[in-house]
Amino acid sequence: MDLGISGKTALVCGASRGLGQACARALAQEGVALVLVARAAQPLERAARALSDETGVAAIPVAADIATPEGQAAAIAACPAPDIVVTNAGGPPPGDFRDWSRDDWNAALEANLLAPVALMKAYVDGMMARGFGRIVNITSGSVKAPIATLGLSTAARLGLTGFVAGLARQTVARNVTINNLLPSAIETERLRVTATAQFGAGASDEAVERALAQRQAGIPAGRFGRPEEFGALCAFLCSVHAGYMTGQNLLVDGGAYPGSL
């Protein structure tokens, strides 16, 4: 299927590795030029070169912390009028809510709520004026199926979910859609951290593998998701074919969530 987005430009956050990089690769394979944002300059530059070499599209790295106003300003300066925006930031550390300070809560809100809102504020009016825009927020499966140890992430991302539900209905008539992708057990470094916290495993390799096996046992698909599968879903949401889908929360969990809604 031709997604109809060749020649467009995308800003992708958290793009040096993991799900952000998978989304960037899927978009690049469709001919989308990229502006990639992540905190660590060297891994980001390597990722940008690799994507450009693989696909032939332009991939501009911007080393910045998207959770800060300065990082947001750098991203917007480098990519003032994108057609596509993929918001993404590393999840807060798991743990017991009794141990979290006000600073921990503020950091979670800055990265996982306020930063995506700031980017949407910067871009939606221009997208509507041009008659095309796709915004995909990478949130978390814990929005649908909360995990106690991921309380910082869940609380911040639920705030974003509520905000998007309202904004997405205001922009869709101008062909600007806003949707959320909710990853659960996808094969990334983050999975090892969350599985270990969820099952109270120790730090040894053997303990981590046991925790991962326990997590996998609860997935009807019988396996963890692959980053490239997630990236492909993101690319579809960014396509011309997804213009009638907005304000949705797409859970990517291999069937682990047991509900019908």
DANOR-V466522 format. One record per backbone hydrogen bond with DSSP energy under -1.0 kcal/mol. NH is the residue of the N-H (numbers start at 0). CO is the residue of the C=O. Records with the same first field share a line. If there is no record, write none. Layout:
NH->CO + CO
//
This chain:
6->30
7->4
9->32
10->83
11->34
12->85
14->36
20->16
21->17
22->18
23->19
24->20
25->21
26->22
27->23
28->24
29->26
30->27
31->26
32->7
33->57
34->9
35->59
36->11
37->61
43->39
44->40
45->41
46->42
47->43
48->44
49->45
50->46
51->47
52->48
53->49
54->50
55->51
59->33
61->35
63->37
67->64
71->67
72->68
73->69
74->70
75->71
76->72
77->73
78->74
82->8
83->8
84->133
85->10
86->135
94->148
98->95
99->96
104->100
105->101
106->102
107->103
108->104
109->105
110->106
111->107
112->108
113->108
114->109
116->112
117->113
118->114
119->115
120->116
121->117
122->118
123->119
126->122
127->123
128->124
129->125
130->126
131->126
132->174
133->82
134->176
135->84
136->178
137->86
138->180
140->182
142->139
143->140
144->140
149->146
150->147
153->149
154->150
155->151
156->152
157->153
158->154
159->155
160->156
161->157
162->158
163->159
164->160
165->161
166->162
167->163
169->166
171->167
173->170
174->171
175->170
176->132
178->134
179->247
180->136
181->249
183->251
185->183
186->224
187->185
192->188
193->189
194->190
195->191
196->192
197->193
198->194
200->195
207->203
208->204
209->205
210->206
211->207
212->208
213->209
214->210
215->211
216->212
217->214
218->215
220->253
221->218
224->184
229->225
230->226
231->227
232->228
233->229
234->230
235->231
236->232
237->233
238->235
239->2
241->238
244->241
246->177
249->179
251->181
255->252
//
